[in-house]
Amino acid sequence: MIRKPLPFMIAIILFTAITAEGQERFLTDEIGRRVKIPDSPRRIVSLAPSITEILFALDINEEIVGITSFCDYPKAALSKPKIGGFVNPSIEKIVSLKPDLVIGIGEGNRRETIYRLGNLGLSVYCVNPKGFDGVMRTIQNIGEIVGRQDESEKIIRNMFGKMERIVTLTKPLPRPLVFFQVGYDPIVTVGRGTLGDDLIRLAGGRSISENESMNYPLYSIETIISKAPEIIISSSMGRKRNYLNLVKKWQNWKTIPAVKRKAIYVVNSNLVDRPTPRIIEGLEAMVRMINPEIFGEKQ
């Protein structure tokens, strides 16, 4: 069954109540922390590539004073000062940049980092997007805290409109079984409620791991064979991987329907793994692999 998309207002207008106190506001972030946020942040540090993408999409540029070494999109981000890695950023570097707002992410940044920065007196807002609806909520929340509400609402309306059109077009079509590979050694896939699981469902497919409660369960080849996916999609994860060889490896298991149908694809991980406005491009890429006929293409 297709899970009906949440109505627009319910899906995104979930921002918690804000109390004004002079030039600062108190609000609850996406991991449940009560945080003091400046009304108009002027020096922002981003602790994740997805956050950096969202800020630039909201037309925030000059205000960004620090990003991680993994923040590679858009091109303008490459010239920003680096604070170190995604998991282990330099606390000293962040403090030296004198930010009035730090934005982190629940899945990726260590909670120790978030709390340490907060204990040092910095305003730290943490996002924690879950699934496609969660991405829209995070864009809405970041737009609110940086004063770009109009921009965030425009982005969300565009995303929601494109998603709704895809769901409408795929609704009457058969729902092929899909295996989505996000890890290679060992083999890792996506569980129920994850962004990857949502993308498969919205694109008109059905994940063979849709009932897994773990976010990213490990799967053996034997399990994959037994579940008989009709389509295999691999995330590109990593720049130096030989994806042609990866596709060829699946040829060893010719009993898998996807192998028989030659329906094995590689998708750009930055479009399907990062919770940013570009996730709609990831959804469209998944549709072209699962239900290409809705775009007038042949599989």
N, C-alpha and C positions, 0 to 999 in steps of 0.2 A: 504493500500500500504506500501511496505517496503521502507524506506528512504535509498537511496544508500549511503554507507559509503563514506566519503570524501577521495579523493586520499591521499596516505600517506604523500606526501610532503606538501600538503595544510593543512591537518589535524593537523600537529605538528610543522611545521617550521613557526611559527607565532611570534617568539621572536622579540621584537622591537629593533631598531638600538641602538648600544652602542657606546659611545664616550670615548676613552681612555684619561685619564688625569693623568699621572704619574702612581702611584700604585692603582688608583681608577677609577671606571667607573660610568658614569651616564646612567641610563636607566629608562624606564617607566614600572612600575609593573602592575599587572593584574587588579588593580582597578583605574588605570590612574594616579598614583602619580609618579613624577620624583624623583628617588632615587639614592643616591650615594652609590656604593657598592665596597668593597675592591676587588682587583684582586684575592687574594687567602685568603679567610676567614679562620681563624684558631680557632675562638671561636664563635660557633653558638648556638643560643637559638631558640628552636622550640616552637611555640605557639599552636600547634594542634597535635593530634594523627596521622592524615594523613601525616602531614609534617615530623614527626619523622620517620614514616614507609618509606617514600620516601628517606629520607637521608640515612637510613641504607641500603635500596635497592641499593643506589648509592655507597655503600662501604664507607660511611662517619660514623665514630664512635668516634675516639679520639677527633675530632673537636667539637662534641656536648657537650656543657657544661651546658645545662639546658633544661628541658622538662616539660610539664604539668603533673599533677597527674593522668590524664586520658590516658597518653601514655603508653600502655601496650603491644606493639608489635614492634619489636621482643623481645625475652626474654632479650637480652642484654640491652634494653632500661630501664629495671626496676632498674638498678643500677645508673642511671644518676640522678644528682641533680634535685629536683623538684622546680618549680616556682609558684606552686599553681594551681588553676582551669583553665579550658578552657576559660570560659567567664570572670572570674575575677582573672587573674594572679597577683602576687605581683610585682608591678613596682620596689619596693626597692630591692627585690631579684634579679630581672633581671639585674638591674644596678650594683649590687654588683658582678655579675659574669663577668663583663667587656667584654661583647660580642662585636665582630667587625661586626657581622651580626645577625639580628633577622628576622625570617621568620614567618609571620602571615597568617591568612586566612580570606577572606572577609565575608564568611557566618560562623559565629561561634565566632570569636573575635569581640569585640566592636570596632567600628571605633575610639572611644575616646581613647582606649588603644593604637591603632596603632599610632595615631597622637601625643599622649603624649610622647611615646617612641621616636618618631622622633624629637619632640621639645627638648628632652633632649640630642640630638646630636647623637643618635644611628642610625645606618643604618638599616632600617626596610623595607624589601621587602614583599609585600602582594600578595598572590595567590588568585584566585577566580574561581576555576574550575566549569564549567557548562557542564553537560552531559558527555558522554563517550569521545568525542573528547577533551573536556576541561581537562579531567584527563591527557590525553597524552600530551597536551600542557603544563600543569603544571609540569609534570615530566621533559619535555624538558627544561623548564625555570629554574627549580631548578638545574638541571644538569649543565646548563650554568653558573649560578651564583656561584656554588661551585666548578667549574672546573672538572666536571665529565661528559663531553659531550659524550664521547664514551660509558660510562656505560648507560647513559639515552637513547641514540639512540638504544642500544642493547635491553633494556627493552621494548621500544616502538615498535620496529620491532617485538618482540615476541608477545606483546599484540595485535598488529594490525593483525598479521598473524593468530592468534587463533580466533580473532573476525571475520575476513573475511571468515575463513573456516566455522564457525557456521552460518553466514548469508547465505552462499552459500548452505549449507545443509538444512536450514529451509525454503529457498525461495519457493520451490514448495509445501510446506505443508500448510494445512489449518491453519488459524491464530485464535486460540481460544481467547475468551474474558477473561481477567485477572483482578482481583481486587487485588491490592497490598496495604496491610495495614501496615502503619508505625507508627500509634498512636492508642491507645486503649480506652481512656476515656477522651475526645471524640474520635470517630473514625476518623483517618486522613489517607489520601492517597497521591499519587504523581500526580502533574500536568504536563502539556506539557513542554518539554525541560529539565526536571530534570533528574538526573542520573538514578533514579528508572524507569522512563518512557522509557529512552533509553534502559535499560537492558531488559525490557519486549519486546520492539520492536525488538532488536537485537536477542533475544532468540526465536523469531518467534511467539510472542503473540501480542495481541492488548489490551491496557489498557482501561478499561471502563471510565477512567478519562482523556484520551488523549487530549481532547479538553478544559480542564480546564486551564485558564490563570494563576490562583494562583499556586505557587509552591507546596503548601501543603494544599489543600482544605479539609474541614470537610465534611464528608458524613454521612447521616442518614441511618439506616437500610432500611427504605422505599426506599431510592434512590438506594441502592445496590440491593434490590429485583427487582426493576423496570428495572435495567440495566442487570440483569441476567448473572452474570459472570459464566463462565464454570470452572474457576480455581481461588482459593483464596490462596494468598501467604502472610504470615505475617512475618514482620521483627522481629527478636528475641528481640530487644531493651530492655536492662536491664537483669541483671544476675539472679535475684531472682524470675522472673515471672514463673508461672506454665503453660507451654505451652500446656500440655495435656488438661488442663481445658479450655484454650483458644480455642483449636480446637473443644472441646466438645460443647462450647457455640454456635458455628455455627449450631449445630444440631437443634437448636430451629427454624430455618428458612428452612424447608425442601423443599420449593418451589424453592430455589436457585439452579440452575443446578449444581454448584460446590459441593453443599451438597449432592445432589442426586448421583453424580458420586464419592463421597468420595475423591474429588480432593482438599484437604485443606492441606497446607504445611506451615512449619516454616523454614525460611532461616536465617543463621547467619548474623546478622546486620553488623558486622565488614567487611564482604565480599561485601555487597551491598550498604552500606551507606558511607563508607570511600573512598574518591577519591585517591586511591593508586594503585600500580601495582597489588595488590591482587583483584582488581575489575574484572579481567579476571576470577578468581576463582568464584567470585559471578555470573558472566555471565554464566559460565558452570553449576553452581548450579541451576540457573533459567531455563536453557535449560532442565535439568533433571526433572524439575517439569512441564514445558510447552510442550516440545517436546522430551521426553526421548528416543523415537525410534531412534533418530540420533546417540545415543551412544549405540544402540543395547539393550536398556532397555525397559521394559514394564511399562505402567502407572498403 
